[in-house]
Amino acid sequence: MEKNETSKQLIFHDAGAFRTLLGGEDRNLRLLEKLEPVRITARGDRITLAGEPGSVDLVETLLGQLYQLIQKGFPVYSTDVGFAHRILSESRSVRLEEIFLDKVYITSKKRVITPKSIAQKQYIDAIRRNDMVFGIGPAGTGKTYLAMAMAVSYLMDRRVNRIVLTRPAVEAGEKLGFLPGDLAEKVNPYLRPVYDALYDMMEFDKAQALIEKGIIEVAPLAFMRGRTLNDSFIILDEAQNTTPEQMKMFVTRLGWGSRAVVTGDVTQIDLPAGKTSGLVEAGQTLAGIEGIRFVLFSEIDVVRHPLVSEIIKAYNHLARKKTDDRADSGGVQETKKTT
């Protein structure tokens, strides 16, 4: 053992849970070795950790909590090990079971949907406790997917009578009358991400039947004008592409017994240059109002392929560099003007 290193030995008496914890060919341990500067050896019913003290403590906490989750029936996979590592790296005091055992919805394929990060847990809790929630952050953080899971859960539990899914068709300039075909044909390409999330929650035929009955409504934002939506779970997706006028129109549609979730990514605004995003203005205007909650996501909350998180991080770094370069350039130009 090298200088400034420490070692610990962990004992696991439940053989079945221990095997699951290790993963086939100890793949979960090998993953942890990639994530932390720790050497991990499994023998018999024991795991030995050696490495930097902080990393050893982190891996000890992670393995102990995952072991307890497995004993409670949670099927831990390698992806869960990665999520657990990110969560505990963000906050060592978090109890993983409070996140991973929070069942949001069970899909038609019997897949249990649960939060996978601290922000996702905060998001789910915010939706349960507030009438209007804004989920803001990069793609892949589960904003729309979890909102859809909550909406379907509320509908199945009869806590609402219908689901309304909407997003601005900014790519078409909301001028759908110029597109060929009937309303459904015109709207579908712009609402496909919303449909994809819905069909992942329930069987296609059941979803279609609910859509035909009007229990689930999918429509462009322009069709929300003039309506009052009672006893509904309403989701506005891609809200960064709303104008301030559209956002005000949407948030004032909320009726009795309803909940609204607004999702968007303020770094992906497709509005014409110089046009203010309704989502940005909403953050400046509505923050602090009781019953409204804003939850912010970052690249550490991305639940897609691990590369997506790194890609977002790289682009964020580039954006910050460009901002700094512009600031430096502006300072030089200003100096030249004053001399």
N, C-alpha and C positions, 0 to 999 in steps of 0.2 A: 504494500500500500504506500502511495506517495505521500510526501509531506503535505500537511493541511487537508488531508482526506480523512473521512470517517467511514465506518462500516456499521451495518445493523443487520440483525437476523430476525426474520419474521416467521412465525409458526402459524399454520392453517390446519385446523383439525377436521374440517368438513372436506373430505376427499373430492366429492362431486363438484362442489363450489370452487375448490382449488383448481381443478382441471379446466373449468370454464374460465377462471381468472387468467390462467396461463395462455389459453388459446391453443389451437393446433400448432404443434412444433414450436411452442412457446412464442408464438408471433406477437402476442400482446407485450411480452417482456422486451422483445427485439424492437418493437415500436417505441417503447419508453426509453430505450437506450439511444434511439435516434433523437428523441425530443429533449432529453436531459443528459448531462455529462456524468452518467452513472453506469457502473458495470453491475449487471444483474445475473445471478446464478440461482437456478432452481434445482433442488435435490430433495427427494423424499417429500415431506410435508413442509419444507422450509424454503424461503427465499432469502438470499444474502445480497445486500446492497452495499456498494462501495463507490465513493466519489466525493464531490464537494458537499459539505454539510448541508447547505441550503437545498440542493437538488435531492440529496438522500432523504431529507425530511419531507420534501414535496412528494416524492415517489412513494414513501412509506404511507403518507396520508391518503394518497390516491388509491393504492392497492388495498388498504384497509377499508376504505369506503366502498370501492367496487365489490369487494368480497361480501360485505354486508348487503349490498344491493342484490347480488346473485342469490344469497340465502333467502331474500324476500321474494324471489321469483322473477327478478328483472334479467332479461337475456342480454348480457353484456357482449358486444361485438367490438372489433378493433376500432370502428368509427367512434364508438362510445368512449373508448380509452382516449382517443384524440380529443373528443369534446370535454371529457373530464379533466384532461391535462390543461386545456385552455381555461376552463372555469377556475380551477384551483390556482393556476398561475396568476389569474386576475385577482382572486381573493381566497386566501388560504382558509378563512373562517367559514366558507360556504359548506353547507351540508348537501352533498350530491343527491341524496334521496329526496330532498325537498324540490329539486328540479326534475330529475329523471322519473320520479314516481307520480308526478302531477299529470294524470291522464286527461288530455284535452278532448280526444275523440278516438273511437276505434273504427277504422274504415271497414268497408264491405269485405275487404280482403283480410280482415282481422289484424291489421297492422295498428299498433298503438301509437298515437301521435302525442308526443310529450315535448316540453321545451328542451333545448340542447345548449343553452347558454344562459348567463345571468340576465342579459337584456331580454331574451325571449321569455324567461320566467316573469320578469317585471312587466312585460307587454301583456301576457296572459292575465296576470293579476289586475293590471290596469283596466283591461276590458271587462273583467268581472265586477269591478268596483265603480266604474265611471260610465256615463251615458255616451261620451264621445272621446275617442282615443286617436291620437296621431302617432303613427309608427314611421319614423324617418331614418333612412340609412341606405347603404349600398345594396345592389342586387345580391340575391342569394342568402339573405339573412332571415328569410322565413316570414317576412312581414305579411304578405298577401296569403300565403299558405296557412299560417296559424290563424289569421282572421277568418279565413274560409272554414277552417276546422271548428272554430268557436261558433260561427254562424250556423253551421249544420248541426252542431251539438245543441244549440239553443232551439232550433226548429224541431229536432227530434224529441226534445224534452218539453215541447209545447210552451216554451217561454216566450216565443214570438210566433206570429202566424205566417210570416213569409220572409224571404231573403231577397234583397235588392242589391245587385252587383252592377257597378257602373265605372266608367273611366272616360276621360276626354279623348275623342278621336282626333287628336291634334294632327296626326299624319294626313288626315283628309281635310284639315281645316274646319272640321265639324260641318262641312258643306256636303252632306251625304246625298242631297238631291241631285248632285251632278254625277253620282256613281250609278252604273247600271244595276238592274236587279231589284228585288223587293227589299224591305227593311232588313230582314234577317241576313240576306246575302251581303248587303252593304256593311252591316255592323260587325258581323262575325270575325273578319280578319283583325279588327282592332280590339276585340274582346277575347281572342283566343287564349291568352294567358289565364284569364279568369275562368274560362271553361275548363282548361286543363286542370286547375286546382280543384274545381268542383267534381270532375269525373274521377279524380283520385280519391275523393271522400266517399263516393257512393257509386253503385253500379250505373252504367250508362242509361239503361232503360228506365230505372227509377228516377234518375235526374231529369231525363227527357219528359217523363210523365209529369213531374212537378213543374217543369218549365211550361208545358202545355196548359196546365191548370192555373198558371199565374202565381203559384206558391213560391217559385223561384223565378225572379225576373232579371234578365240581363239586358242592359240598354246603355246607349251612350249618354253622357252627362247632359247633353242638350235636352234630352227627353225628361229630365227631372223638374224642369221649370214649371212653377205654378202648382206643384203637388204638395200634399202634407202626408208624410209616411208614418202611420201609426202601427204599433205592435209589429215592428219590422226590425230586422238586423240588416243594416245598410253598409256596404263596403265601397269606398271610392278608391280605386287603384290608380297608380301613376299620377298622383295629385300634383306633382311638381309641374305638370303641363296644363294646369288650370290657370286661368286669369284671375285676378282678384275678384272680379265680378262673378265669375263662375263659382269660385270658392264660397263667397258670401251666399250665393243662391243655394248651394248645396247644404251648407251647415244650417241654414234656416228651414230646411225641409223636415227636420227632425220632429216627429210627433210623439204623442203619449205612448208609453210602453216600448219605446224604440231605443236601439243602440246604433251608433255609427262609428265605423273605423275608417280612418283616412290613412293611406299609405303612399309613400313616395321617396324619391332620392333627389335631393336638391343639387347634386352634382351632375344630374342627367336631364337638364331642362331643354326641351326641344321647341320652346316658344320663339317667335321672331326676336331678333336682337333688339335690346332695349325694352322688351316687355317684361314686367314684373311677374314673378311666379306667385300664384295665389297661395301656394303652400308656404312659401317664405313669408308672405305678408301675414298669413294666419298665425305663424309662430310668433311674430312680433305683436300681434293684436290680441290673441286669445289666451296666451300663456298666463296662468294665474287665476283663471276663472274656475270656480268650483264646479266639479262635474266634468271638466275637460282635462285630459292628461296627455302630455307629450313624452314619448319614449324614443330615445336615440340609440341607433345601432351603429356598429363600426365593423371593420374588416375581421375582427376577432369573433364576430357572431356569424360569419358565413358558414353555412352548413352544406354547401355543394362540394365539389371536388377540392381537395386541399390547395390545388394550384390557384383556384379562384381567389382565395384570400390573399395569396402572395401577389397576384396580378393587381388586385384592387389596391394593395399596399404600395406597389410600384407606381401606379398611376397617381395615387395621392401624393407620393413623394415628388413626382414630376410636377404636379400642379403647384405644390408648395414652392418648388424651386423656381418655376416660372413667375410666381407671385413675388418672390424675393428679388429675382432678376429685374422685374419691372419696377419694383420699389427702388432698387439701386440705380437703375437707368434714369428714373424720374428725378432722383436726387442730383445726379450729375447734370442733367439738363437744366434743372432749376438753378444750380450754381453758375452755369454758363450764362444764363439770362441775367443774373444779378451783377456780373462782373463787367 
